[in-house]
Amino acid sequence: MSSKLRRQIEEVFGNEAAALADRQQLARQAHQLVTHAALLGFSELSQLCIELEEACTSGQDVAAPFQQAKAAGQIADRSASGTHPVKTAVLADLARSPRQRRL
């Protein structure tokens, strides 16, 4: 994962109280994450940021979309850093010889 995306995730989701207090800023930050996450293959994070941005700009409750996008951001972060359990298992399996592979 690019360090820029990691910084964006931390900026948006790191301080929940501050993020939820400023809907306009949260909408801008979510918008910035949409394209960057999609370009790096994190389509779920991108889609949830679209929903978060829409909730911010339409006056809807943002707590649930925020939590969903935050969870997707955490998964993207773990996945890209190699600590996601599924990615770790796949990489471990690929390290085996073709006859020893489980997947």
C-alpha positions in Angstrom: 0.0 0.0 0.0 1.3 3.4 -0.7 2.3 5.5 2.2 0.0 8.2 1.0 -3.0 5.9 1.3 -2.0 4.8 4.7 -1.7 8.5 5.8 -5.1 9.3 4.3 -6.7 6.4 6.2 -5.1 7.5 9.4 -6.1 11.1 8.9 -9.8 10.2 8.2 -10.3 7.5 10.7 -7.6 8.1 13.4 -9.6 10.6 15.4 -13.3 9.6 15.2 -14.6 12.4 17.4 -12.9 15.1 15.3 -13.9 13.5 12.0 -17.5 13.2 13.0 -17.6 16.8 14.3 -16.7 18.3 10.9 -18.9 16.8 8.2 -17.5 19.0 5.4 -13.9 18.1 6.1 -14.9 14.4 6.5 -16.7 14.5 3.1 -13.6 16.0 1.4 -11.3 13.4 3.0 -13.6 10.6 2.0 -13.7 11.9 -1.5 -9.9 11.9 -1.7 -9.8 8.3 -0.5 -12.3 7.1 -3.2 -10.0 7.3 -6.2 -6.8 6.5 -4.4 -8.2 3.3 -2.8 -9.8 2.2 -6.1 -6.5 2.7 -8.0 -4.7 0.5 -5.5 -7.4 -2.3 -5.7 -9.3 -1.6 -2.5 -12.7 -1.3 -4.2 -14.7 -2.0 -1.0 -12.9 0.9 0.8 -13.5 3.1 -2.2 -17.3 2.3 -2.4 -17.7 2.8 1.4 -16.0 6.1 1.2 -18.5 7.1 -1.6 -21.3 6.2 0.8 -19.6 8.1 3.6 -19.2 11.2 1.5 -22.8 11.0 0.4 -24.0 10.7 4.0 -21.9 13.8 4.9 -23.2 15.9 2.1 -26.9 14.8 2.3 -27.3 15.4 6.1 -27.8 11.7 6.8 -26.3 10.0 9.9 -22.6 9.4 9.3 -21.8 7.1 12.2 -22.6 3.8 10.5 -21.0 4.7 7.2 -18.0 6.0 9.1 -17.6 2.7 11.0 -18.0 0.7 7.8 -15.4 2.7 5.9 -13.1 2.6 8.9 -13.3 -1.2 9.1 -12.5 -1.4 5.3 -9.6 0.9 5.8 -8.2 -1.3 8.6 -8.6 -4.4 6.4 -6.9 -2.6 3.5 -4.0 -1.6 5.8 -3.6 -5.1 7.2 -3.9 -6.6 3.7 -1.3 -4.4 2.2 1.1 -4.8 5.1 1.0 -8.6 4.9 -0.6 -9.1 8.3 -4.1 -9.9 6.9 -4.8 -13.6 7.8 -6.0 -14.6 4.3 -3.1 -12.8 2.5 -0.6 -14.3 5.0 -2.0 -17.9 4.4 -1.9 -17.4 0.6 1.7 -16.1 0.7 2.8 -18.9 2.9 1.2 -21.4 0.6 2.9 -19.9 -2.4 6.2 -20.2 -0.7 5.8 -24.0 -0.6 6.7 -26.2 -3.6 3.9 -26.9 -6.0 3.4 -30.4 -4.6 3.0 -29.1 -1.0 0.6 -26.4 -1.7 -2.9 -26.5 -0.1 -4.5 -23.8 -2.2 
